[in-house]
Amino acid sequence: MAFVFTVIYVVLTIISPEQFGPEWASYHVLRYLAAIIFLFSLPGIINNARFRSSIQTSLVLGLIFAIAASQVANGWFGGVAPSWQTFLPSAAVFFFIAANVTTIRRLKILALTTVASCLVVAVESLSGYYGTFRGEMFVMKQNIYLSDEAVGQISRLRGAGFLNDPNDFAQILLIALPLLFVAWQRRQVISNILFVIVPAGLLVWTIYLTHSRGALIALAVVALMVTRKRIGTTASAVLTTVMVVGLLAANFTGGRGISAVDGADRLEAWASGLEMFKTAPLFGIGFGSFTDFNDITAHNSFILCLAELGLVGATLWVGSLVTTMMGLDRIIRRQEQMRTEPMSPGKMGQEIGTTHSEASPPFPDADSKTTTSTTSGLDSETIDELANRLDVPENWVVIMRLALIAFITAGWFLSRSYQPTMYLVLGLAAATIALHGDATESRVRGRWLSLTLVTEMMVIIFIYGVVRLRF
């Protein structure tokens, strides 16, 4: 029952009750639903050792307390409750997914439910763009300026609730795009065309009509990651460059530039964020306080977190992304290794004797020749035992990594450190890692802090260099 309510919670978070009228915001539907899910999830949380031991769970919990510490450190004890009220609905998305997505079937259901919800909002926004269906909600009119003078206007698609900004809408659609391929079935041409290719085209067209510059870059990065292993790094880079040039020629950004000059206000915000970090390096200036010190928000998720929560909060935030990426990468490498290297019966027996994560047979969509090669020399009983202990298919793990990359890339240009989008993809990825057992977690846990700090240092140096070159 907790999983069913989790699915409903994700659907309502994406679709947003607010689209049914402003009065729905005062009903606090998601808040009451979250309380119900928490009660139903308690038995699972108590019995789910993987959830309790997950490093992502610990880091997100730590982030909640870092948000409180940022307010207390700045002398505003009364700010803890409203800060938690703002952030906890997003964190709840992660906790409910990580606690209740405990099987491969549930992972597939929730991933495709996420895609379906995004498609519903995409269809609504397209209906507002091409027709008369609530265009005032799903279509934003934005002026284009040249030398501080309005020279035109563009229409940009958006969603409702936390997706009412076209950039936020484009970001979650970018995450839904790879998740859609969870439905891909080998040798099912008609099914793949109807349920994957056509919806993917719809998502891409909706992303185009958001005219998000960050989405263009994120789409290019995802395309690069998809094609790199198939055609090589150089060829994929050339192909991606051609794609970006073509999309710019097709007016993907709606006539808005993507040069340093066009992004001058964002670079100023980055510079202001670094100055805020200098004034309060440990706990930050306080959750939600960035715009108290700057006219616009940070336009960078890392800078926003670093400025508002300081090094403590930023380390927990970055750490949740770093550990998740490390876990997914390790699973992919292990699956590739077992797919390409034949394993002796003795070694296979050792694998079976270890945790579930260490027994990674060929994923279900693997080619039959590969499967035969990998299991050659094994007796039928050993093969049957492996077949009953299949991990998440390798292509699904790759899909989760692509979704995470899409969020990180788009988040580089958005201040979305605390929005549900991040915790949705983080929850799906963490559930994927948990389905592979504890071995991956133990290796990640021992290295996460050093890698996170190195990552933070590199990002800070990079942003500082960009700001210094610009000014």
MITORTOR-300605 format. One line per field, with one value per residue (C-alpha): x, y, z; chain. Coordinates in Angstrom, 1 decimal, decimal comma. Layout:
east (X;...)
north (Y;...)
up (Z;...)
chain (A;...)
***
This chain:
east (0,0;2,9;4,2;0,8;0,6;4,2;3,2;0,2;2,5;4,9;2,1;0,5;3,9;4,6;1,1;0,5;-2,9;-2,5;-3,4;-7,0;-7,2;-5,3;-7,6;-6,1;-2,8;-4,5;-5,8;-2,3;-3,1;0,5;1,2;-1,6;-0,7;2,9;1,8;-0,3;2,7;5,0;2,7;2,3;6,1;7,1;7,1;9,2;11,6;12,1;12,7;14,5;18,2;19,4;17,3;18,6;22,2;22,1;24,6;22,1;19,6;22,2;23,2;19,7;18,9;22,1;21,0;17,7;19,7;22,1;19,2;18,2;21,8;22,0;19,1;20,3;23,9;22,4;20,4;17,0;15,7;12,2;13,3;13,9;10,2;9,3;12,6;11,7;8,2;9,6;12,2;10,6;8,0;11,0;13,0;9,9;10,0;13,4;12,6;9,4;11,0;14,1;12,0;9,2;10,8;12,2;11,8;12,7;9,0;8,3;11,3;9,9;6,4;7,6;10,0;7,2;4,7;7,1;7,3;3,5;3,0;5,4;3,7;0,3;1,7;3,4;0,1;-1,6;1,1;1,0;-2,9;-2,4;0,2;-1,7;-5,2;-7,1;-6,7;-5,6;-2,9;-2,4;-1,2;0,9;2,3;4,5;5,0;8,5;10,0;13,3;15,6;18,4;20,4;17,7;15,0;12,2;12,5;10,1;8,2;8,3;5,9;7,5;5,8;5,7;3,9;2,1;3,3;7,1;7,2;5,8;9,1;9,9;13,5;12,2;9,7;12,5;14,7;12,2;11,3;15,0;15,0;11,8;13,4;15,9;13,5;11,1;13,5;12,8;9,8;12,0;11,6;14,1;12,6;9,2;9,3;5,6;5,5;8,7;7,5;4,1;5,3;8,8;9,7;6,5;6,4;10,1;9,4;6,6;9,0;11,7;9,2;7,9;11,5;12,1;9,0;10,3;13,1;15,4;19,1;20,1;18,0;19,9;23,2;21,8;20,3;23,7;25,5;23,0;23,4;27,1;26,9;24,5;26,6;30,1;30,5;28,8;30,8;33,7;34,4;35,6;32,8;30,2;31,6;31,4;27,9;26,8;28,3;26,4;23,2;23,7;24,3;21,3;19,1;20,3;19,6;16,1;15,6;15,7;16,5;13,7;16,1;18,0;21,7;23,9;27,1;28,9;27,4;23,8;24,6;26,3;23,6;24,0;27,8;27,2;24,9;27,7;30,2;27,7;27,2;31,0;31,1;28,2;30,2;33,2;31,1;29,6;31,8;30,7;26,9;26,0;23,9;20,7;18,3;16,2;18,3;20,2;17,8;18,0;21,6;21,2;18,6;18,2;18,7;22,0;21,1;23,4;22,2;25,7;26,3;22,9;23,5;27,1;26,0;22,9;24,1;27,9;30,5;28,6;25,3;27,0;29,2;26,1;24,2;27,1;27,9;24,4;25,1;28,7;27,9;24,9;27,0;29,8;27,3;25,8;29,2;30,4;27,4;27,7;31,4;30,7;27,9;30,0;32,9;30,7;29,1;32,5;34,6;33,8;33,7;34,9;32,5;34,7;34,6;30,9;30,4;32,2;30,0;26,8;28,1;28,4;25,8;23,2;25,1;28,1;26,1;25,5;24,5;23,8;21,0;17,7;18,1;21,5;22,2;21,9;25,5;26,8;24,8;26,1;29,7;29,3;27,8;29,8;31,2;28,5;26,1;22,4;21,7;24,2;22,7;19,2;20,3;21,8;18,6;16,6;18,9;19,0;20,0;18,5;19,1;22,3;20,4;18,2;21,3;22,6;19,2;19,3;22,8;21,6;18,7;21,1;23,4;20,5;19,6;23,1;23,7;20,5;20,9;24,2;22,1;19,2;18,8;17,0;19,0;15,8;13,1;11,5;13,1;16,5;15,1;12,9;15,9;18,0;15,4;15,1;18,9;19,3;16,7;18,5;21,8;20,0;18,6;22,2;22,9;25,4;28,7;28,6;27,5;30,4;32,9;31,3;30,9;34,6;35,5;32,6;33,9;37,3;35,8;33,1;35,5;37,7;34,7;33,6;37,1;37,3;33,8;34,6;37,9;36,2;33,4;35,9;38,0;35,0;33,9;37,4;37,8;34,4;35,0)
north (0,0;2,4;1,9;2,7;5,9;6,7;6,5;8,8;11,2;11,4;11,9;14,7;16,3;16,5;17,3;19,6;20,1;23,9;23,5;22,7;26,1;28,3;27,1;23,7;25,0;25,8;22,2;20,8;17,6;16,5;17,2;15,0;12,3;12,4;11,8;8,7;7,4;7,8;5,7;3,0;3,0;2,6;-1,2;-1,2;1,4;-0,7;-3,9;-2,5;-2,6;-1,3;1,8;2,5;1,8;3,7;6,5;8,7;8,3;9,5;12,5;13,7;13,4;15,4;18,0;18,5;19,3;21,5;23,6;24,0;24,8;27,5;29,4;28,8;29,9;33,2;33,8;32,9;30,0;30,6;30,0;26,3;25,3;27,3;26,1;22,5;23,1;24,3;21,5;18,4;17,8;17,5;15,3;13,2;12,2;10,7;8,9;7,4;6,1;4,8;3,0;1,6;0,8;-2,6;-4,7;-4,3;-4,4;-1,4;0,5;0,1;1,1;4,2;5,2;4,9;6,6;9,5;9,6;9,3;12,3;14,4;13,4;14,5;18,0;18,1;17,5;20,1;22,7;21,9;22,2;25,7;26,6;25,4;25,7;27,5;25,1;27,2;29,0;31,5;28,7;26,6;29,3;32,1;35,2;36,6;39,7;39,6;42,5;44,0;46,8;47,0;47,5;45,0;43,9;40,9;38,3;34,6;32,0;29,4;26,2;25,5;23,3;24,1;24,3;24,0;23,5;26,9;28,1;26,9;26,0;23,8;22,2;21,5;20,0;17,4;16,5;15,9;13,5;11,8;11,3;8,6;7,1;6,5;3,9;1,6;0,6;-0,5;-4,1;-6,0;-7,0;-5,4;-2,8;-1,7;-1,5;0,5;2,9;3,5;3,5;4,9;6,6;8,6;9,8;10,6;12,8;14,5;15,2;16,6;18,9;20,1;20,7;22,7;24,9;25,8;27,6;26,8;27,5;25,3;22,5;22,8;22,2;19,4;17,7;18,0;16,4;13,5;12,9;12,9;10,3;8,1;8,1;8,1;4,3;3,5;5,7;6,9;10,2;12,2;11,2;11,7;15,2;16,2;14,8;16,6;19,9;19,6;18,9;22,0;24,2;22,7;23,4;26,9;27,4;26,0;28,8;26,4;29,3;31,5;34,2;34,5;34,2;31,8;33,9;35,3;38,7;37,3;35,6;38,5;38,8;35,1;35,5;38,5;36,2;33,6;36,2;37,4;33,8;33,3;36,5;35,2;32,0;34,0;35,8;32,6;29,7;27,0;27,2;29,8;32,9;30,9;28,8;30,9;34,0;34,4;36,9;39,0;39,8;39,8;41,0;37,7;34,1;32,2;30,5;27,7;24,9;24,4;28,2;28,5;25,6;26,8;30,4;29,5;26,3;26,8;24,1;21,8;21,8;22,0;18,9;16,9;18,1;17,4;14,2;12,8;13,3;12,1;8,9;8,1;8,6;6,5;3,7;3,7;3,8;0,8;-1,3;-0,6;-1,4;-4,7;-5,7;-4,9;-7,0;-10,0;-9,7;-9,7;-12,0;-15,7;-16,8;-20,1;-22,3;-21,8;-18,1;-18,1;-20,2;-17,5;-14,8;-16,7;-17,0;-13,3;-10,6;-10,1;-7,1;-9,3;-11,8;-9,9;-12,2;-11,0;-8,6;-9,7;-7,8;-9,3;-11,0;-14,7;-15,2;-13,0;-15,0;-18,3;-16,9;-15,7;-18,9;-21,4;-24,2;-23,8;-26,6;-26,1;-25,7;-22,9;-21,1;-21,5;-20,1;-17,1;-16,6;-16,2;-13,5;-11,1;-7,6;-4,5;-4,7;-2,9;-0,6;0,5;1,5;3,4;5,1;6,2;7,6;9,6;11,0;12,1;13,7;15,5;16,9;17,9;19,6;21,5;22,3;24,1;26,9;26,8;27,4;24,1;22,7;22,0;21,2;17,8;17,1;16,4;14,1;12,2;11,2;10,7;8,4;6,3;6,0;5,2;2,5;1,1;0,9;-0,7;-3,4;-4,5;-4,9;-3,5;-4,2;-1,1;1,0;-0,1;0,8;4,2;5,0;4,7;7,3;9,7;12,5;12,8;12,7;15,1;17,7;17,4;17,9;20,9;22,4;21,9;23,5;26,5;27,1;26,7;29,2;31,6;31,5;32,1;35,0;36,5;36,2;37,9;40,8)
up (0,0;0,8;-2,8;-4,3;-2,3;-3,3;-7,0;-6,4;-4,5;-7,4;-9,9;-7,9;-7,4;-11,1;-12,3;-9,3;-7,7;-8,2;-11,9;-10,8;-9,1;-6,6;-3,8;-4,1;-2,8;0,5;0,8;1,4;-0,4;-0,7;2,9;4,1;1,6;2,8;6,4;5,2;3,2;6,1;8,4;5,8;5,1;8,7;8,7;5,5;6,8;10,0;8,1;5,1;6,1;2,7;3,1;6,6;5,6;2,3;2,2;0,1;2,9;5,5;3,3;2,6;6,3;7,0;4,5;6,4;9,6;7,6;6,5;10,2;11,1;8,5;10,1;13,7;12,9;11,6;14,7;13,3;15,3;14,1;10,5;11,0;10,8;7,7;6,0;6,7;5,5;2,2;1,8;3,3;0,5;-1,9;0,5;1,0;-2,7;-2,2;1,1;-0,1;-3,3;-1,6;1,1;-1,1;-4,4;-3,4;-6,5;-10,2;-11,1;-8,8;-10,2;-13,7;-12,6;-10,9;-13,7;-16,3;-14,0;-13,9;-17,7;-18,0;-15,6;-17,6;-20,8;-19,3;-18,5;-21,9;-23,7;-21,5;-22,3;-26,0;-25,9;-24,4;-27,0;-30,1;-28,8;-26,1;-23,2;-20,2;-22,2;-19,4;-17,1;-19,4;-21,8;-20,6;-22,7;-22,4;-23,9;-25,8;-25,0;-27,0;-25,3;-22,6;-25,2;-25,9;-29,5;-29,5;-27,5;-27,4;-26,0;-23,7;-22,4;-18,7;-16,2;-12,9;-9,3;-9,0;-12,8;-13,6;-14,9;-18,5;-17,4;-14,6;-17,0;-19,5;-16,9;-15,7;-19,4;-20,0;-17,1;-18,4;-21,9;-20,9;-18,3;-21,2;-22,6;-19,6;-21,7;-24,7;-25,6;-27,8;-31,2;-30,5;-33,3;-33,3;-29,5;-29,3;-32,0;-30,2;-26,6;-26,8;-30,1;-30,5;-26,8;-27,0;-30,0;-28,0;-25,1;-27,4;-29,2;-25,8;-24,6;-27,8;-27,1;-23,6;-25,4;-22,5;-23,2;-20,3;-21,8;-25,1;-23,4;-21,3;-24,3;-26,0;-23,1;-22,9;-26,7;-26,2;-23,4;-25,4;-28,6;-27,1;-26,6;-29,9;-32,3;-30,2;-28,3;-31,3;-33,6;-30,9;-30,1;-33,7;-34,1;-30,9;-32,1;-35,4;-33,5;-31,3;-34,4;-36,1;-33,0;-32,8;-36,4;-35,7;-33,1;-30,1;-27,7;-29,1;-30,3;-27,0;-27,1;-25,1;-25,0;-22,0;-22,7;-22,7;-19,4;-17,7;-15,0;-14,1;-13,8;-11,5;-9,4;-9,3;-8,1;-5,5;-4,3;-3,9;-1,8;0,4;0,9;2,0;4,7;6,1;4,9;7,4;7,6;4,9;5,0;5,7;3,7;1,2;1,9;-1,4;-2,9;0,3;-0,8;-4,6;-7,0;-8,7;-7,6;-8,2;-11,5;-10,4;-8,0;-6,5;-5,9;-4,3;-1,9;-1,2;-0,4;1,7;3,5;3,5;3,2;5,5;3,6;0,1;1,0;1,9;-1,2;-3,6;-1,8;-2,5;-6,3;-6,2;-4,3;-6,5;-9,7;-8,2;-7,3;-10,8;-12,5;-10,5;-11,3;-15,0;-15,0;-13,1;-15,4;-18,5;-17,1;-16,4;-19,8;-21,7;-19,4;-19,1;-15,5;-14,2;-12,2;-9,1;-9,3;-10,1;-6,9;-4,9;-6,5;-5,5;-2,0;-1,6;-1,5;-4,2;-5,6;-6,3;-8,3;-11,5;-14,3;-17,8;-17,8;-19,3;-22,6;-23,2;-26,5;-26,4;-27,6;-24,8;-22,2;-23,6;-23,4;-19,9;-18,5;-20,5;-18,4;-15,7;-14,8;-15,2;-11,5;-11,2;-14,2;-12,8;-9,5;-11,3;-13,4;-10,2;-8,9;-11,8;-11,0;-12,5;-16,3;-17,4;-19,8;-16,9;-14,8;-17,8;-18,1;-14,5;-14,9;-18,0;-16,0;-13,3;-15,8;-17,4;-14,0;-13,1;-16,5;-16,5;-12,8;-13,6;-15,0;-12,5;-8,8;-8,1;-5,2;-3,1;-5,7;-6,1;-9,5;-8,0;-5,2;-7,7;-9,9;-6,8;-5,3;-8,5;-8,8;-5,1;-5,4;-8,4;-6,4;-3,4;-5,6;-6,2;-2,5;0,0;-1,7;-3,9;-0,9;1,2;-1,4;-2,0;1,7;2,3;-0,4;-0,7;1,5;-0,2;-3,7;-2,7;-1,3;-4,4;-6,6;-4,6;-4,8;-8,5;-9,1;-6,9;-8,7;-12,1;-11,2;-9,6;-12,8;-15,0;-12,9;-12,8;-16,6;-17,1;-14,8)
chain (A;A;A;A;A;A;A;A;A;A;A;A;A;A;A;A;A;A;A;A;A;A;A;A;A;A;A;A;A;A;A;A;A;A;A;A;A;A;A;A;A;A;A;A;A;A;A;A;A;A;A;A;A;A;A;A;A;A;A;A;A;A;A;A;A;A;A;A;A;A;A;A;A;A;A;A;A;A;A;A;A;A;A;A;A;A;A;A;A;A;A;A;A;A;A;A;A;A;A;A;A;A;A;A;A;A;A;A;A;A;A;A;A;A;A;A;A;A;A;A;A;A;A;A;A;A;A;A;A;A;A;A;A;A;A;A;A;A;A;A;A;A;A;A;A;A;A;A;A;A;A;A;A;A;A;A;A;A;A;A;A;A;A;A;A;A;A;A;A;A;A;A;A;A;A;A;A;A;A;A;A;A;A;A;A;A;A;A;A;A;A;A;A;A;A;A;A;A;A;A;A;A;A;A;A;A;A;A;A;A;A;A;A;A;A;A;A;A;A;A;A;A;A;A;A;A;A;A;A;A;A;A;A;A;A;A;A;A;A;A;A;A;A;A;A;A;A;A;A;A;A;A;A;A;A;A;A;A;A;A;A;A;A;A;A;A;A;A;A;A;A;A;A;A;A;A;A;A;A;A;A;A;A;A;A;A;A;A;A;A;A;A;A;A;A;A;A;A;A;A;A;A;A;A;A;A;A;A;A;A;A;A;A;A;A;A;A;A;A;A;A;A;A;A;A;A;A;A;A;A;A;A;A;A;A;A;A;A;A;A;A;A;A;A;A;A;A;A;A;A;A;A;A;A;A;A;A;A;A;A;A;A;A;A;A;A;A;A;A;A;A;A;A;A;A;A;A;A;A;A;A;A;A;A;A;A;A;A;A;A;A;A;A;A;A;A;A;A;A;A;A;A;A;A;A;A;A;A;A;A;A;A;A;A;A;A;A;A;A;A;A;A;A;A;A;A;A;A;A;A;A;A;A;A;A;A;A;A;A;A;A;A;A;A;A;A;A;A;A;A;A;A;A;A;A;A;A;A;A;A;A;A;A;A;A;A;A;A;A;A;A)
***
